[in-house]
Amino acid sequence: MPSTTESLVARLRQGRVTRHGDDTPGRAATWDLLKVALLVPAVTTAILAVVVMVTKLLAGGAFGGLGAQVGAGWLVVNQVPLTVGGVTVGVLPLMPTIALIAGVAVVTARASRQVETLQEVGSIAGAALAGPLLWTALALAVVADGSAVSAIGQATPLPAFGHTLLVQAIGVAIGVGRRCLQPLFDNYEFPVTERVGARAGLLGFVCLSTGGALLVTIGIAVSWGRVGDLLAEGHSFDGYLGLTLLSILYLPNVIIGALGVSVGATAQAGTATIDALGVQGGAVPPLPILGILPDQGLGALGALVFVLPAAVGVLVGWYCRSHDFLKHLRAVGVAAAAGAALVVLSCAMAAGGAGELGRVGVSAPLAGVYAFAWIAVLGAVTAGIYQLLPESWVRRGAPDPGFDLDELLAGDEFADLEIIDDEELDHLDRDETDPDAEAAPDDADPESTDVLPLVDDAEDDSDIPDDSADPADEARDAVDEDAAAEDDTEVTTELEVTADTAGPDSPSVPAPGNPSRGPGH
């Protein structure tokens, strides 16, 4: 009875341990999803609260309406248009948005590396989208509650959720993309042409953005005096600092605008319009970074701006090179479509209304069409030129050498090689075994072949009295001992010779009494 009770107690204890082990991963997975959902919004809100409080302290104002201003900051980071003092501001700085996207990408990438299935990756992506949407709902409620005592008006809910979802989806796609692409490539057959084209489109967009940054740098160097005059309108250290930080926050917007101008689109800043060949003056928002805008067109020199998209088109065409002309063109087409889509997305996020001053930014559809044309046309021309190169013609016309085993074995290097099948190899293995070892009796102990130290029988019989031994028996025992010693010596010598002569690559000789093992066993 006690044994039965102890067995029952042990089973109950083991059951509790098992249930505890099953519950722990579930709680850990839930905690991971909560971190993915709320970590980035919480950290962003904390940073915004610190920025707002420092700004209020520098301005000498009270801390009233702090919650509404922090909530409005969250909406601004997610590119949600806001109404301030009755003026709707749609063109918002991209620098905080890029930082937010980078944070979401890092968090989701770390979480996705700890899971194994695409379903779990989908759960991480869903949590990363659900948390910010919940945060946006809270921000809308806080802003609406503080709109009575603040100049910030209530934002429209539907666009707010749409912009938040777009910004967060970009970060999630970057974070889990690397984790999901390879399993998708393994399960579904994606042609290499499309993969190369997509990478080339991303490369083209990066190069176009780099060209826009180069144009902005040149503009700042040329118009540094005008930019300094706009900064001087701050009239104090706080004003200088605020205008400088504001210019830095809007720097990605200006770079994307320069990208649109480089491909041929027209940029608008208030009532002023700028393109590569001409400038139409007008009222410009009082932002120091906009001091790089020229007062008049560059004329024929402005056409040099088109060198940037032309070089990008040639680079993409060379990146997609293939000896098959149709595959080459197909990859260039995919690259043009991917690059144009990225240009449209970036220009749409960087543009927007500026209240009474009008629209600021580049027309996204027009910039996308021009970018597609530059990449597709110059890439196709590069593909045609590549097909005319002597190296490409030689490789395309050369026959495939292939691999012929019979032709290889017929060479002089293998002239003395004799090919035998497995049965003949087994027969040779049996013939190469030692005749004396095969002639050993069947009941011989296989372990007797091991090289062991010989034992003197006299030591074993030391306790036997001398008077009990018969002289005739002693004579026969001596003869038997001599014969056994000779047999052991032969076996030992044979095994030692075999061990010395067998190299590391030589086949092992089967022990006497054991069947020989053929190849592959």
Disulfide bonds with the S-S distance in Angstrom:
none
